[in-house]
Amino acid sequence: MTHAPSAPTLGSLLDRRDLGLRAITRIPRARRDATLRWVHSSDLPDPAPFLDEGVTLLTTGAQFAETDADAYVTRLVARDVAALGFGSGVVRARIPDELVAACERHGLPLFEVPYRTPFLAVVRAAADAIAAHGFARRSWALAAQRAVSLAALRADPLPATIAELASRLDTWVGLFDPAGALSIARPAPLPPPVADELGDRVHRMLDARVRAADTVTCGEQTFTVQTLGRGGHLRGVLALQGSGIDQEARGVVTTVVAMAGFSLERAAELTRGRAALRAGVLRALLDGAEPLARDVATAAWGRLPAEPLRAWVVRGSDDDLLGYLETRAEHAPGAMFFAPSGDDTTVVLASEDADPPDALSTRFGASVGLSRPTGYARLDAAVDEARSVVPRTGVAEFAPGPADLFRSPGDDQVAAARALLDPLRRHDARAGTSLERDLRVWLDHDAAHDRAATALGIHRHTMRSRVAQAASILGRDLTTFEGRATIWAALRTSDG
């Protein structure tokens, strides 16, 4: 049995020829096809408080000598009783007209149980059908779990497992990868509008980075969606068309979720293994060994991005980030190459038509710096450009300016600049002066005392005096080009 066995319904009970049940009111198809949950009998004036939702009720009508039929039916409908069976010839020879009218008015299916058919026979028939269905469901679940387990041993485990699940549940099943792209769909892709809306929902789940399961409506179709992987380390999302699956089907889905999660975790391990090779290709590119890098990259992943390209420097190199980039690179061969660079950053080479890096920031909280369009001949300079503008948060793009030589100095340069300026800063802090600011303004105005004094709103003689005092504190001759250039560079570097 491939598909799940059908549950017993009110229609299947009414169609039992051995029971001789006869519909009195019109029973819509939806009501006939509703799952038969249980059959109960009662002649209480108000049995509703003692009934579960969805049960079918049998009665002989003894209560209608003192009970208003319309009020009785109203209470049953409010309790969501599935149908009412009336045993004729026991207490009443026929079904009361007012009961028929009330059932028709409130839409409660009414059927007749002939005198020759005991209520116990109807209850037993329903119980046997429910028990048989339960056994068939459990047998189906075991067979389905065995089938998906065998599918996981094939050469293409994920597609085979998803296809088997779709076949066993007789519904559409899709697997979204860590980038939020639909990587596997069985039996066929969804219509574009539905696929786009479902994709948006999946992206939001992945962006939240927490384990979740939900039921979503896209267009007029309902889907059950569940994340794969651990919280903070999501590996994708499994989506099934439909909702309200029972315990047996849920067990099969859980098996597939576990298998898919394991498979995707193994893929993440492979990504970590490939990272070393990628890092070697990047080093070869930066060292000018472009032919070697192209040969290795082509053999391992396909062609490198075409020129012009941009270098991204991403602060972060954890497994989730690398897995996401691996998925993006697979979706767009030749549009992106990435490699960890060894200092908790990842370098990405992206063609001009590659998707923007915004998702790296929104999903992983990574900071990204972008270089100007470049070619492989000046790749090392492009990486330096991107590295120099990596922000604290979000994405920033390199825009050259007059002070770019000092935008990303090394730690030793910063330390040297701060040591040189330290005497002046300590003097300002102790004396309450602003000689560092005055010196900056003076240098920004080409060391012209008159223009600097005007900018500060002071007399030019005061400006001369302050520059001379700063020079004395710093121990530098600011009348020479070397002295001025040294202090100017120190001020710019200390800003970095």
Stockholm file with secondary structure:
# STOCKHOLM 1.0

chainA/1-496         MTHAPSAPTLGSLLDRRDLGLRAITRIPRARRDATLRWVHSSDLPDPAPFLDEGVTLLTTGAQFAETDADAYVTRLVARDVAALGFGSGVVRARIPDELVAACERHGLPLFEVPYRTPFLAVVRAAADAIAAHGFARRSWALAAQRAVSLAALRADPLPATIAELASRLDTWVGLFDPAGALSIARPAPLPPPVADELGDRVHRMLDARVRAADTVTCGEQTFTVQTLGRGGHLRGVLALQGSGIDQEARGVVTTVVAMAGFSLERAAELTRGRAALRAGVLRALLDGAEPLARDVATAAWGRLPAEPLRAWVVRGSDDDLLGYLETRAEHAPGAMFFAPSGDDTTVVLASEDADPPDALSTRFGASVGLSRPTGYARLDAAVDEARSVVPRTGVAEFAPGPADLFRSPGDDQVAAARALLDPLRRHDARAGTSLERDLRVWLDHDAAHDRAATALGIHRHTMRSRVAQAASILGRDLTTFEGRATIWAALRTSDG
#=GR chainA/1-496 SS CCSCCCCCBHHHHHTCTTTTCEECSCCCHHHHTSBCCCEEECCCSCCGGGCCTTCEEEECSGGGGTSCHHHHHHHHHHTTCCEEEEETTTSSSSCCHHHHHHHHHHTCCEEEECTTSCHHHHHHHHHHHHHHHHHHHHHHHHHHHHHHHHHTTSSSHHHHHHHHHHHHHTSCEEEECTTSCEEEEESSCCCHHHHHHHHHHHHHHHHHTSCCEEEEEETTEEEEEEEEEETTEEEEEEEEESSCCCHHHHHHHHHHHHHHHHHHHHHHHHHHHHHHHHHHHHHHHHTTCHHHHHHHHHHHTCCCCCSSEEEEEEECCCHHHHHHHHHHHHHSTTTEEEEECSSSEEEEEEETTSCCTHHHHHHHCCEEEECCSBCGGGHHHHHHHHHHTCCSSSEEECCCCTTGGGSSCCHHHHHHHHHHHHHHHHHHHHHTCCHHHHHHHHHHTTTCHHHHHHHHTSCHHHHHHHHHHHHHHHTCCTTSHHHHHHHHHHHHHHHC
#=GC SS_cons         CCSCCCCCBHHHHHTCTTTTCEECSCCCHHHHTSBCCCEEECCCSCCGGGCCTTCEEEECSGGGGTSCHHHHHHHHHHTTCCEEEEETTTSSSSCCHHHHHHHHHHTCCEEEECTTSCHHHHHHHHHHHHHHHHHHHHHHHHHHHHHHHHHTTSSSHHHHHHHHHHHHHTSCEEEECTTSCEEEEESSCCCHHHHHHHHHHHHHHHHHTSCCEEEEEETTEEEEEEEEEETTEEEEEEEEESSCCCHHHHHHHHHHHHHHHHHHHHHHHHHHHHHHHHHHHHHHHHTTCHHHHHHHHHHHTCCCCCSSEEEEEEECCCHHHHHHHHHHHHHSTTTEEEEECSSSEEEEEEETTSCCTHHHHHHHCCEEEECCSBCGGGHHHHHHHHHHTCCSSSEEECCCCTTGGGSSCCHHHHHHHHHHHHHHHHHHHHHTCCHHHHHHHHHHTTTCHHHHHHHHTSCHHHHHHHHHHHHHHHTCCTTSHHHHHHHHHHHHHHHC
//
